Amino acid sequence: MARTRKLTRTGIGGSRELLTWALQGLEQEIATTRQRLQELESQARTLRASARGAIVAAVTAVASAASAATAAPKVRKKRKLSADARRRIAEAQKRRWAKARAGKE
C-alpha cells in the first residue's frame, strides 16, 4: 500500500509568503534587467552613429586623396648651389674621408 504525504503548514501551503517574496524579487530583477538593456541599446546606437561618422570621414579622406593623386603633381623647382657652396661641401666631404682613412691605418 502506497503512503501519501500529508501537506503540512510548513509545506507548500505554508511557504506562500516566501513565494510572494521570491516573485517580487524576480519582478524587480526583470525590471532592472530591462532598464540595463535599454541603456545598452542606447550606447549601441551611439557607437553605431559614431562608427558611421568615422566611416564617412574615412571614405571622404580616401576620395580626396584619390582626387589629389589624379591631379597634376606639383613640380618642385630645382635648387641651384653656388660654386662656393659646392666647393665647401666637397672640402668637408674630403675631410670626412681623410679622417675615416686615418682611423683604419
VOPAGU-2260 file (C-alpha; in pm, 1 decimal, decimal comma):
REM VOPAGU-2260
SITE   aa  ch    i         X         Y         Z
SITE  MET   A    0       0,0       0,0       0,0
SITE  ALA   A    1     145,3     333,1    -102,7
SITE  ARG   A    2     173,4     604,9     154,5
SITE  THR   A    3      51,9     951,1      70,8
SITE  ARG   A    4     215,8    1254,7     223,7
SITE  LYS   A    5       2,8    1495,6     408,2
SITE  LEU   A    6      61,3    1861,8     335,9
SITE  THR   A    7     161,2    2043,5     648,2
SITE  ARG   A    8     157,7    2411,8     724,5
SITE  THR   A    9     532,7    2433,7     667,0
SITE  GLY   A   10     495,1    2259,5     333,1
SITE  ILE   A   11     399,3    2424,9       6,0
SITE  GLY   A   12      88,8    2584,1     150,8
SITE  GLY   A   13     284,8    2748,6     434,5
SITE  SER   A   14     551,0    2898,4     209,1
SITE  ARG   A   15     309,1    3116,9      17,8
SITE  GLU   A   16     466,4    3428,4     171,8
SITE  LEU   A   17     810,3    3305,7      69,4
SITE  LEU   A   18     691,1    3250,6    -287,6
SITE  THR   A   19     543,4    3600,3    -293,8
SITE  TRP   A   20     876,4    3748,9    -187,3
SITE  ALA   A   21    1058,8    3541,2    -447,0
SITE  LEU   A   22     820,9    3655,7    -719,8
SITE  GLN   A   23     862,9    4017,9    -617,5
SITE  GLY   A   24    1240,3    3974,2    -625,9
SITE  LEU   A   25    1221,8    3821,4    -972,1
SITE  GLU   A   26     998,5    4100,8   -1098,4
SITE  GLN   A   27    1243,0    4354,9    -961,5
SITE  GLU   A   28    1532,0    4174,4   -1134,5
SITE  ILE   A   29    1337,7    4170,7   -1460,0
SITE  ALA   A   30    1271,7    4545,9   -1434,1
SITE  THR   A   31    1640,2    4613,0   -1357,5
SITE  THR   A   32    1748,8    4393,3   -1648,0
SITE  ARG   A   33    1509,5    4568,7   -1887,7
SITE  GLN   A   34    1641,3    4908,6   -1777,9
SITE  ARG   A   35    2002,3    4792,2   -1826,5
SITE  LEU   A   36    1909,1    4655,1   -2169,3
SITE  GLN   A   37    1766,7    4993,9   -2269,4
SITE  GLU   A   38    2088,0    5163,8   -2154,7
SITE  LEU   A   39    2299,0    4918,6   -2355,5
SITE  GLU   A   40    2082,8    4966,6   -2665,4
SITE  SER   A   41    2125,6    5342,5   -2629,9
SITE  GLN   A   42    2502,4    5303,4   -2606,2
SITE  ALA   A   43    2499,4    5073,1   -2909,7
SITE  ARG   A   44    2307,1    5332,8   -3112,2
SITE  THR   A   45    2560,5    5598,2   -3011,8
SITE  LEU   A   46    2851,2    5373,6   -3110,5
SITE  ARG   A   47    2690,5    5287,2   -3442,8
SITE  ALA   A   48    2634,7    5655,2   -3518,7
SITE  SER   A   49    2993,8    5744,9   -3433,4
SITE  ALA   A   50    3119,9    5449,1   -3635,9
SITE  ARG   A   51    2914,0    5565,5   -3934,0
SITE  GLY   A   52    3063,8    5911,4   -3893,7
SITE  ALA   A   53    3414,4    5764,5   -3886,0
SITE  ILE   A   54    3343,5    5554,5   -4194,0
SITE  VAL   A   55    3206,7    5855,2   -4381,3
SITE  ALA   A   56    3512,6    6058,5   -4281,1
SITE  ALA   A   57    3745,6    5779,2   -4393,3
SITE  VAL   A   58    3567,5    5741,7   -4727,0
SITE  THR   A   59    3582,9    6117,5   -4777,1
SITE  ALA   A   60    3953,9    6120,0   -4694,8
SITE  VAL   A   61    4021,4    5834,6   -4937,5
SITE  ALA   A   62    3819,7    6006,3   -5208,2
SITE  SER   A   63    4002,9    6334,6   -5159,1
SITE  ALA   A   64    4338,4    6154,1   -5159,8
SITE  ALA   A   65    4242,9    5978,0   -5482,0
SITE  SER   A   66    4139,9    6302,3   -5644,9
SITE  ALA   A   67    4463,9    6464,9   -5527,2
SITE  ALA   A   68    4661,9    6174,9   -5673,0
SITE  THR   A   69    4494,1    6212,9   -6010,4
SITE  ALA   A   70    4559,1    6587,2   -6010,2
SITE  ALA   A   71    4879,1    6712,8   -6170,7
SITE  PRO   A   72    5170,3    6665,6   -5931,6
SITE  LYS   A   73    5344,2    6978,1   -5813,8
SITE  VAL   A   74    5667,4    7047,2   -5992,5
SITE  ARG   A   75    5939,2    7139,0   -5749,1
SITE  LYS   A   76    6185,4    7399,1   -5860,1
SITE  LYS   A   77    6536,4    7272,6   -5894,0
SITE  ARG   A   78    6758,4    7433,1   -5636,5
SITE  LYS   A   79    7087,6    7568,5   -5751,7
SITE  LEU   A   80    7400,4    7577,0   -5535,8
SITE  SER   A   81    7651,9    7845,7   -5579,3
SITE  ALA   A   82    8004,0    7748,7   -5679,4
SITE  ASP   A   83    8127,9    7849,5   -5333,7
SITE  ALA   A   84    7871,4    7623,0   -5160,5
SITE  ARG   A   85    7964,6    7325,7   -5383,1
SITE  ARG   A   86    8333,4    7384,5   -5302,9
SITE  ARG   A   87    8269,5    7392,4   -4924,3
SITE  ILE   A   88    8062,3    7071,7   -4941,5
SITE  ALA   A   89    8334,9    6895,8   -5142,8
SITE  GLU   A   90    8608,1    7004,0   -4898,8
SITE  ALA   A   91    8404,7    6889,1   -4599,6
SITE  GLN   A   92    8346,1    6550,6   -4761,2
SITE  LYS   A   93    8717,9    6513,4   -4839,9
SITE  ARG   A   94    8797,8    6588,2   -4472,8
SITE  ARG   A   95    8548,6    6321,8   -4357,4
SITE  TRP   A   96    8700,6    6062,8   -4592,5
SITE  ALA   A   97    9055,3    6153,0   -4486,2
SITE  LYS   A   98    8957,5    6117,2   -4120,6
SITE  ALA   A   99    8795,4    5776,9   -4190,6
SITE  ARG   A  100    9104,4    5653,6   -4378,0
SITE  ALA   A  101    9334,6    5774,1   -4099,9
SITE  GLY   A  102    9133,8    5573,1   -3846,5
SITE  LYS   A  103    9184,1    5247,7   -4043,0
SITE  GLU   A  104    9561,6    5267,0   -4050,7
